[in-house]
């Protein structure tokens, strides 16, 4: 068996533990996962794939792509957290395969492999690939559109440009108008061939995929749909951020650095002179820089918004790492960063339950730190000996080990402190006797998902048992 075959066989367990292991060991988290999962489940049950409904009421905050794939999973026989999350995992992995093949053609096999490994093992991409939220569907469809669009315009392929237009339309169905703005770097880079963008075939493909759902909802519901989706969740979120995740201008600097853990030290490789002499690399840089500036200017900010920029950044880091003469300290520092895994494990449940600012920073483990420092020494030696692939392989092993540690140690606490699944298990046998006092919306949405039909508010229908919540604590049944 060839060495290349062995590499792919070794990749199989890494992919399993990074993406599939313990996928359903945590209940649906936050306000978004249970809402999106509920809407997708309702579409599958009702057969109405046009109007998103949240517990019987029309809900227009997001376009339907995520709901459709969750609903499709339910129609395929999946249930619960698996139906909500597995489609997102498969989208992520499918994109990584395409991403590797595309970069291999453009930049060669080793830069492509490094970039794919960096993207697939980065903290941000991994985390959002296992959540039933819209960020990965947007990142996958938009990034495919950008990569294929660039190649189509470079080669003058109208057929490929039509495929890219269809993928951009799918990105619009994933998140609305945002991908149209993020795609402006493609127009800028190929402004000399702008007429190709006006070719009838790509335009018709885009319109045929992107427009019908919006047109039907606007016709059926009128101004409330336009007001909610576009005025409130597009323009108001961008311009004011009032009650819509307002953050300071610099918010995405630490988000980007944290999102690429453990590869954050490799950002310094992007400062090498001459790295952007190739127009394909400049395109990746413009793609990432323009998107970063756009999201930074927006008043409303969430960490997952940056995900459509991750493929461009990872590609640049992979190319820079491949061309670096000496990456000893970069790879060793990346491994040392993983010594913080126990701290992440100890802090994450509280951060998800009450917010990072209120969570206790705890969990430091000396033996864990010593083990990772020893692995960093080996990585240094192998890189010095010219065995970069072995050094990167050990770093991936260290990453997988850290991810498994987080899943085994933190997931039970996250499930208990930050999801409504254990609460529903307490309530389920007496749901007909239970009402809900005012509780945090994340818990309320989660409880509604698991109950199927929302339990009544105690203010409207008093019952013997009440779900209550004290500030800073999970709800309980009284």
Legacy VTK file of the C-alpha trace (Angstrom):
# vtk DataFile Version 3.0
C-alpha trace
ASCII
DATASET POLYDATA
POINTS 478 float
0.000 0.000 0.000
1.443 3.400 -0.983
2.284 6.117 1.544
-0.424 8.313 0.022
-3.032 5.615 0.629
-1.901 5.291 4.234
-2.394 9.031 4.719
-6.013 8.786 3.638
-6.652 5.760 5.829
-5.237 7.688 8.786
-7.519 10.594 7.855
-10.655 8.472 8.340
-10.428 8.177 12.164
-9.379 11.826 12.395
-12.480 12.884 10.445
-14.690 10.674 12.587
-13.440 12.051 15.897
-13.393 15.658 14.705
-16.813 15.749 13.033
-18.986 12.784 14.008
-17.924 11.636 17.464
-20.422 12.684 20.193
-22.448 14.679 17.661
-25.684 14.133 19.588
-24.232 14.019 23.116
-25.331 17.629 23.628
-28.870 18.921 23.272
-29.673 21.804 20.951
-27.794 24.897 22.135
-28.817 28.537 22.383
-31.865 30.161 20.833
-30.995 29.410 17.187
-30.474 25.650 17.009
-33.864 24.713 18.513
-35.666 27.306 16.401
-34.106 26.226 13.114
-34.531 22.543 13.961
-38.184 23.127 14.865
-38.913 24.934 11.592
-37.249 22.208 9.521
-39.104 19.482 11.416
-42.405 21.311 10.921
-41.775 21.617 7.178
-41.220 17.865 6.941
-44.368 17.123 8.923
-46.678 19.622 7.244
-45.409 19.312 3.690
-45.321 23.113 3.395
-41.784 23.810 2.178
-42.458 27.476 1.424
-43.549 29.253 4.608
-41.232 28.838 7.628
-43.323 28.393 10.767
-42.090 28.424 14.330
-44.618 26.579 16.499
-47.473 27.472 14.213
-46.538 31.111 13.570
-44.889 32.446 10.406
-41.214 33.195 11.012
-39.263 35.261 8.494
-35.875 35.983 10.076
-33.885 33.720 7.743
-34.236 32.247 4.237
-35.099 28.543 3.971
-31.998 26.567 2.889
-31.145 25.238 6.362
-34.791 24.433 7.057
-35.004 22.482 3.812
-31.990 20.302 4.536
-33.149 19.644 8.113
-36.623 18.832 6.817
-35.049 16.535 4.238
-33.184 14.701 6.991
-36.489 14.153 8.812
-38.060 12.830 5.625
-35.064 10.453 5.334
-35.905 8.998 8.742
-33.530 10.893 11.024
-34.776 12.440 14.246
-33.768 14.858 16.986
-30.275 16.334 17.132
-29.025 13.978 14.423
-31.562 15.275 11.892
-30.611 18.853 12.740
-26.818 18.504 12.773
-25.832 15.691 10.427
-26.771 17.602 7.230
-24.505 20.461 8.296
-21.626 18.054 9.019
-22.027 16.442 5.613
-22.122 19.836 3.887
-18.896 20.779 5.664
-17.093 17.578 4.733
-18.349 17.687 1.153
-16.966 21.179 0.816
-13.578 20.152 2.257
-13.304 17.461 -0.448
-14.130 19.962 -3.187
-11.824 22.552 -1.588
-8.873 20.151 -1.636
-9.464 19.149 -5.239
-9.835 22.766 -6.361
-6.671 23.942 -4.578
-4.711 20.913 -5.796
-5.413 21.970 -9.382
-4.569 25.617 -8.723
-1.613 25.401 -6.313
-0.414 21.805 -6.155
-1.102 18.814 -3.868
0.868 19.829 -0.763
-0.471 23.406 -0.419
-3.969 22.007 -1.058
-3.582 19.359 1.644
-2.166 21.851 4.150
-4.947 24.366 3.478
-7.643 21.692 3.791
-6.155 20.388 7.030
-5.902 23.916 8.423
-9.497 24.761 7.533
-10.964 21.424 8.624
-9.193 21.405 12.002
-9.600 25.094 12.867
-11.712 25.779 15.946
-14.247 27.991 14.179
-14.900 25.694 11.236
-15.113 22.623 13.481
-17.475 24.238 15.964
-19.956 25.573 13.409
-19.830 22.352 11.395
-21.522 20.611 14.313
-24.277 23.136 14.925
-27.632 23.386 13.160
-27.200 27.062 12.251
-26.947 28.906 8.943
-23.233 29.754 8.970
-21.839 26.586 7.366
-24.533 26.387 4.643
-23.706 29.992 3.743
-19.928 29.465 3.889
-20.101 26.317 1.744
-22.374 27.661 -0.997
-20.720 31.075 -1.122
-17.139 29.744 -1.114
-17.940 27.246 -3.861
-19.436 30.095 -5.897
-16.344 32.262 -5.413
-13.857 29.519 -6.300
-15.755 28.262 -9.326
-16.602 31.797 -10.411
-12.937 32.760 -10.433
-11.972 29.674 -12.423
-14.862 30.173 -14.856
-13.856 33.750 -15.596
-10.181 32.810 -15.809
-10.938 30.092 -18.378
-13.865 31.797 -20.089
-16.213 28.905 -19.276
-19.864 29.960 -19.483
-21.077 26.594 -18.205
-18.915 26.794 -15.093
-19.993 30.389 -14.553
-23.621 29.243 -14.625
-22.829 26.649 -11.941
-21.164 29.358 -9.857
-24.239 31.556 -10.296
-26.432 28.712 -9.067
-24.243 28.280 -5.991
-24.392 32.008 -5.293
-28.180 31.770 -5.523
-28.068 28.925 -2.987
-26.003 31.186 -0.722
-28.756 33.812 -0.991
-31.242 31.142 0.076
-28.948 30.387 3.019
-28.529 33.922 4.407
-30.201 36.543 2.229
-28.436 39.462 0.550
-25.126 39.213 2.412
-23.408 36.857 -0.091
-24.153 39.301 -2.913
-22.116 41.934 -1.091
-19.363 39.472 -0.188
-19.075 38.468 -3.864
-18.036 41.995 -4.935
-14.296 41.077 -4.876
-14.965 38.644 -7.730
-16.490 41.471 -9.765
-13.566 43.732 -8.916
-10.844 41.229 -9.803
-12.483 40.451 -13.145
-13.862 43.939 -13.829
-12.198 43.853 -17.252
-14.447 40.942 -18.201
-17.568 42.312 -16.585
-19.655 41.513 -19.628
-19.373 37.816 -18.783
-21.341 38.480 -15.602
-24.188 39.718 -17.780
-24.248 36.585 -19.909
-27.881 35.347 -20.056
-27.200 31.794 -18.843
-25.632 32.628 -15.429
-28.139 35.409 -14.820
-31.088 33.155 -15.630
-29.723 30.337 -13.456
-29.256 32.723 -10.542
-32.739 34.198 -10.889
-34.395 30.804 -11.348
-32.906 29.520 -8.062
-32.788 32.623 -5.868
-35.955 34.549 -6.710
-38.966 32.170 -6.528
-38.996 31.610 -2.751
-38.691 35.337 -1.986
-41.299 36.217 -4.595
-43.817 33.662 -3.329
-43.414 34.743 0.325
-43.686 38.409 -0.600
-46.846 37.666 -2.612
-48.407 35.530 0.145
-47.588 37.684 3.176
-46.819 41.140 1.825
-44.955 43.770 3.814
-44.456 41.800 7.094
-42.108 39.405 5.264
-40.129 42.240 3.651
-39.989 44.203 6.894
-38.803 41.287 9.028
-36.254 39.706 6.699
-34.829 42.691 4.871
-35.492 45.864 6.878
-34.903 44.391 10.324
-32.489 41.491 9.817
-30.465 42.986 6.986
-30.405 46.778 7.049
-31.166 47.456 10.722
-28.688 44.798 11.833
-25.990 46.347 9.635
-26.687 50.020 10.338
-27.560 50.177 14.022
-27.251 46.758 15.616
-29.819 47.929 18.166
-30.764 44.832 20.142
-29.191 42.820 17.302
-25.744 41.842 18.625
-24.081 45.267 18.537
-20.294 44.941 18.954
-17.288 47.304 18.611
-15.389 47.715 15.334
-12.428 45.570 16.487
-14.623 42.632 17.561
-13.568 40.345 14.707
-9.827 40.614 15.302
-9.846 38.243 18.313
-12.653 36.220 16.710
-10.531 35.511 13.624
-7.463 34.626 15.672
-9.440 32.376 18.005
-11.313 30.825 15.100
-8.082 29.472 13.614
-6.770 27.855 16.804
-4.450 25.929 16.793
-3.134 27.471 13.558
-3.176 31.058 14.846
0.663 31.371 15.002
0.768 30.659 11.253
-0.802 34.061 10.536
2.681 35.532 10.773
3.614 33.592 7.628
1.219 35.819 5.659
3.622 38.732 6.163
6.278 37.215 3.882
7.251 39.511 1.045
6.199 38.285 -2.366
3.502 35.948 -1.093
0.806 37.775 -3.063
2.613 38.096 -6.388
0.265 35.541 -7.952
-3.146 36.994 -9.029
-4.943 33.937 -7.632
-3.472 34.656 -4.213
-4.386 38.314 -4.473
-7.952 37.249 -5.179
-8.004 35.179 -1.966
-6.561 38.134 -0.050
-9.134 40.587 -1.442
-11.930 38.091 -0.718
-10.854 37.799 2.928
-9.929 41.458 3.494
-13.086 42.904 1.948
-15.337 40.534 3.902
-13.487 41.276 7.129
-13.874 45.016 6.613
-17.553 44.667 5.676
-18.385 42.661 8.782
-16.311 44.978 10.983
-18.194 48.041 9.726
-21.532 46.350 10.424
-22.983 47.309 13.796
-24.473 43.842 14.398
-21.815 41.159 14.838
-21.699 37.470 15.693
-18.619 35.192 15.545
-20.108 32.882 12.908
-20.488 35.710 10.400
-16.779 35.381 9.532
-17.052 31.748 8.418
-17.415 32.545 4.665
-13.927 34.098 4.851
-12.275 31.059 6.428
-11.631 29.137 3.160
-9.754 32.078 1.646
-7.679 32.631 4.786
-6.919 28.918 5.187
-5.793 28.688 1.566
-3.382 31.572 2.040
-1.992 30.072 5.258
-1.591 26.676 3.588
0.305 28.201 0.670
2.486 30.269 3.000
3.248 27.253 5.185
4.182 25.163 2.165
6.609 27.823 0.967
8.103 28.671 4.376
11.733 27.625 4.654
11.551 27.193 8.402
8.243 26.672 10.214
9.658 25.181 13.421
8.439 27.763 15.853
5.102 28.236 14.036
4.164 24.539 14.219
5.581 24.113 17.727
3.696 27.189 18.972
0.483 25.834 17.440
0.940 22.628 19.437
1.692 24.544 22.643
-1.559 26.470 22.172
-3.395 23.178 22.570
-2.151 22.979 26.145
-5.071 25.330 26.872
-7.599 22.616 25.946
-8.353 21.764 29.615
-9.001 25.459 30.296
-11.377 25.593 27.327
-13.013 22.427 28.599
-13.495 23.850 32.085
-14.690 27.260 30.912
-16.902 26.395 27.936
-19.982 25.065 29.783
-20.262 28.180 31.935
-19.569 30.453 28.965
-22.399 28.882 26.970
-24.731 28.986 29.967
-24.162 32.529 31.249
-21.777 34.229 28.791
-17.990 34.341 28.588
-17.721 37.474 30.734
-19.447 35.700 33.642
-17.842 32.278 33.235
-15.119 31.097 35.586
-11.765 30.496 33.870
-10.670 27.124 35.192
-9.353 23.713 34.254
-5.574 24.148 33.903
-3.908 20.728 33.842
-0.105 20.470 34.250
0.226 16.937 32.901
-1.755 17.880 29.838
0.473 20.923 29.309
3.658 18.866 29.720
2.408 16.269 27.217
1.671 18.919 24.593
4.973 20.684 25.179
6.767 17.379 24.594
4.827 16.906 21.359
5.813 20.453 20.389
9.479 19.511 20.868
9.044 16.503 18.558
7.292 18.711 15.996
10.234 21.145 16.172
12.751 18.334 15.605
10.840 16.838 12.690
10.465 20.211 10.997
14.178 20.872 11.502
14.914 17.484 9.912
12.840 18.383 6.867
9.913 16.129 7.826
7.200 18.768 7.607
4.412 16.355 6.711
5.214 14.259 9.790
5.294 17.403 11.938
1.906 18.524 10.629
0.569 15.007 11.105
1.574 15.026 14.766
-0.046 18.437 15.173
-3.273 17.040 13.708
-3.069 14.098 16.128
-2.650 16.570 18.992
-5.669 18.522 17.715
-7.840 15.406 17.475
-6.787 14.406 20.992
-7.742 17.859 22.266
-11.125 17.818 20.516
-11.936 14.377 21.945
-10.928 15.623 25.402
-13.343 18.568 25.084
-16.166 16.371 23.855
-15.748 13.747 26.570
-15.189 16.142 29.453
-17.214 19.243 28.541
-20.230 17.887 26.675
-21.996 16.393 29.716
-21.700 19.719 31.562
-22.810 21.680 28.493
-25.835 19.430 28.111
-26.732 19.955 31.759
-26.036 23.691 32.017
-26.801 25.074 28.554
-29.486 22.908 26.903
-33.123 22.185 27.682
-32.887 18.451 26.973
-32.357 17.364 30.618
-35.105 19.764 31.706
-37.530 18.183 29.248
-36.673 14.727 30.609
-37.816 15.955 34.031
-40.979 17.510 32.642
-42.009 15.009 29.959
-43.939 12.600 32.190
-46.042 15.415 33.643
-46.062 17.929 30.782
-49.856 18.193 30.923
-49.502 19.430 34.521
-46.673 21.918 33.851
-46.550 25.593 32.869
-43.591 27.895 32.288
-42.684 31.043 34.196
-40.514 33.675 32.435
-37.172 32.016 31.607
-34.296 32.906 29.287
-35.272 32.598 25.631
-32.597 29.960 24.911
-34.188 27.669 27.479
-37.694 28.514 26.326
-36.914 27.761 22.680
-35.119 24.567 23.619
-37.973 23.403 25.827
-40.452 24.178 23.042
-38.416 22.059 20.618
-38.282 19.023 22.863
-41.908 19.300 23.932
-43.039 19.584 20.312
-46.005 21.695 21.351
-44.992 24.635 23.593
-46.020 24.360 27.222
-48.339 27.222 28.294
-47.131 30.307 30.145
-48.095 30.217 33.804
-49.539 33.723 33.462
-52.095 32.361 31.000
-52.715 28.859 32.272
-51.733 28.054 35.848
-50.771 24.416 36.461
-49.562 22.417 39.506
-45.925 22.283 38.325
-43.986 25.324 37.151
-40.712 25.719 35.267
-38.835 28.573 36.919
-35.377 30.107 36.617
-33.157 32.096 38.967
-30.666 34.578 37.453
-27.473 32.840 36.385
-28.845 29.332 36.920
-30.573 26.697 34.767
-34.367 26.439 35.037
-35.903 23.958 37.436
-39.310 22.414 38.047
-41.122 23.556 41.179
LINES 1 479
478 0 1 2 3 4 5 6 7 8 9 10 11 12 13 14 15 16 17 18 19 20 21 22 23 24 25 26 27 28 29 30 31 32 33 34 35 36 37 38 39 40 41 42 43 44 45 46 47 48 49 50 51 52 53 54 55 56 57 58 59 60 61 62 63 64 65 66 67 68 69 70 71 72 73 74 75 76 77 78 79 80 81 82 83 84 85 86 87 88 89 90 91 92 93 94 95 96 97 98 99 100 101 102 103 104 105 106 107 108 109 110 111 112 113 114 115 116 117 118 119 120 121 122 123 124 125 126 127 128 129 130 131 132 133 134 135 136 137 138 139 140 141 142 143 144 145 146 147 148 149 150 151 152 153 154 155 156 157 158 159 160 161 162 163 164 165 166 167 168 169 170 171 172 173 174 175 176 177 178 179 180 181 182 183 184 185 186 187 188 189 190 191 192 193 194 195 196 197 198 199 200 201 202 203 204 205 206 207 208 209 210 211 212 213 214 215 216 217 218 219 220 221 222 223 224 225 226 227 228 229 230 231 232 233 234 235 236 237 238 239 240 241 242 243 244 245 246 247 248 249 250 251 252 253 254 255 256 257 258 259 260 261 262 263 264 265 266 267 268 269 270 271 272 273 274 275 276 277 278 279 280 281 282 283 284 285 286 287 288 289 290 291 292 293 294 295 296 297 298 299 300 301 302 303 304 305 306 307 308 309 310 311 312 313 314 315 316 317 318 319 320 321 322 323 324 325 326 327 328 329 330 331 332 333 334 335 336 337 338 339 340 341 342 343 344 345 346 347 348 349 350 351 352 353 354 355 356 357 358 359 360 361 362 363 364 365 366 367 368 369 370 371 372 373 374 375 376 377 378 379 380 381 382 383 384 385 386 387 388 389 390 391 392 393 394 395 396 397 398 399 400 401 402 403 404 405 406 407 408 409 410 411 412 413 414 415 416 417 418 419 420 421 422 423 424 425 426 427 428 429 430 431 432 433 434 435 436 437 438 439 440 441 442 443 444 445 446 447 448 449 450 451 452 453 454 455 456 457 458 459 460 461 462 463 464 465 466 467 468 469 470 471 472 473 474 475 476 477
